[in-house]
Amino acid sequence: MRDLTVDLLNHLFEYDKETGNLIWKTRPTNSMKAGEIAGSETEKGYIRIAINHKKYRAHRLVFLMHKGYLPKTLDHINGDRKDNRIENLRPATLAQNSMNRDISSKNTSGYKGVGWDKHKNKWRAVIKTSGERIHLGYFANVEEAGQVMRKAREELHGEFANHGDQ
């Protein structure tokens, strides 16, 4: 994004603070008009915008416009990849961004970090922090395992804790 500047972005776009959308100020191509919402949704749910034949994720453009710099990784606080309001964006490490992920679609327990251990015939709670997996124990009751995970996540992940129930 070295070729992008705050001045260029402010020349090209108006920022809608209510929605987080970027609105074209100029007509970049024959297929787009000034006043239209810029970008299209990717297969992963991000909004992508082409500028000078290069594609950028809209949340990165919004952050650069507002903060004047770009961190390596940005996190959508509420987990909604289309919500590019500046108050929903924060710099993060890759690990912090991972902490804020939602519950996996493959999860069968209903609690993030809790899975069934068929060898022990119990629920197992495991959390990852600082690149390490920490085993929190085996539980006969899935709700108890979920409560232990929630407490550990709040202590270890802090503001990036996502319990998967948002």
Beta strands, then each sheet from edge to edge (+ up, - down):
strand 1: 13-15
strand 2: 22-24
strand 3: 40-41
strand 4: 47-51
strand 5: 54-57
strand 6: 74-76
strand 7: 89-91
strand 8: 114-117
strand 9: 122-129
strand 10: 132-139
sheet 1: 1+ 2-
sheet 2: 3+ 4- 5+
sheet 3: 6+ 7-
sheet 4: 8+ 9- 10+
end
